[in-house]
Amino acid sequence: MTLDIKFNKITEEIKEDLEIQAGFVLSDAQIKSLNLNHRVVFTESEIKPYLRDITEFLTVTSPSERVWNCYKILSDNTCVITIHLESPYIYFSAVDLNE
């Protein structure tokens, strides 16, 4: 079985989800981070206005039906949006990758 992950399509879906579900538009630098590192880090103040809508979307949408997740890093009060793929055949989470 060959695994062919199209990260540019995943990035587009993340951008679309954030914009439609939370009104959160990623900057060019944030999109570049997603493409290069498969994750983007936000300060608490950057993401706070959108966090309620993001949380609601992630709560009502099954992990197998979305390509990203959001994590809060308690040690420095940042949040990370990262590529996260889950299906019966694959589990991939960019939060597990080293930079």
C-alpha positions in Angstrom: 0.0 0.0 0.0 1.4 3.4 -1.0 0.6 6.4 1.2 0.4 9.6 -0.8 -0.4 12.6 1.5 -1.0 15.8 -0.4 -0.1 18.3 2.3 -1.0 21.3 0.2 -4.6 20.0 -0.1 -4.6 19.4 3.6 -3.4 23.0 4.3 -6.1 24.3 2.0 -8.7 22.4 4.0 -7.4 23.7 7.3 -7.4 27.3 6.0 -11.0 26.8 4.7 -12.2 25.2 8.0 -10.7 28.0 10.1 -12.2 30.7 7.9 -15.7 29.2 7.6 -16.1 27.8 11.1 -14.3 30.5 13.1 -13.8 33.5 10.9 -10.0 33.0 11.4 -7.9 33.9 8.4 -4.3 32.6 8.5 -1.5 35.0 7.5 1.0 34.0 4.8 3.6 33.2 7.4 1.2 30.9 9.2 0.3 29.1 6.0 4.0 28.7 5.2 4.5 27.2 8.7 1.7 24.7 8.0 3.3 23.8 4.7 6.8 23.4 6.1 6.2 22.1 9.6 2.6 20.7 9.3 1.7 22.9 12.3 1.4 26.6 13.3 1.8 28.1 16.7 -0.3 31.0 18.0 0.0 33.1 21.1 -3.0 33.0 23.4 -4.0 36.5 22.4 -3.9 35.7 18.7 -6.2 32.7 18.9 -8.4 33.8 21.8 -11.2 35.5 19.7 -11.6 32.3 17.7 -11.0 29.7 20.3 -14.7 29.1 21.2 -15.7 28.5 17.6 -12.6 26.3 17.0 -13.5 24.3 20.1 -17.1 23.9 19.0 -16.1 22.7 15.5 -13.6 20.2 16.9 -16.1 18.9 19.4 -18.9 18.3 16.9 -16.7 17.0 14.1 -15.3 13.5 14.3 -11.5 13.2 14.1 -12.0 10.9 11.0 -13.8 13.7 9.3 -11.2 16.5 9.7 -7.5 16.9 9.0 -6.4 19.1 11.9 -6.5 19.5 15.6 -5.7 22.2 18.1 -3.7 21.8 21.3 -2.9 24.2 24.1 0.6 24.2 25.4 0.4 24.9 29.1 4.1 25.7 29.7 4.1 28.8 27.5 0.4 29.6 27.0 0.4 29.0 23.2 -1.9 27.0 21.0 -0.9 24.8 18.1 -3.0 23.9 15.1 -1.5 20.8 13.6 -2.3 18.3 10.8 -4.0 15.3 12.3 -5.3 12.5 10.1 -7.2 9.6 11.5 -9.0 6.8 9.8 -9.3 3.0 10.2 -6.1 2.7 8.1 -3.9 5.5 9.2 -3.1 7.7 12.2 -0.8 10.7 11.6 -0.4 13.6 14.0 2.2 16.3 13.2 2.2 17.2 16.9 4.3 14.1 17.4 7.0 15.2 14.9 10.2 17.0 15.9 11.0 20.3 14.2 
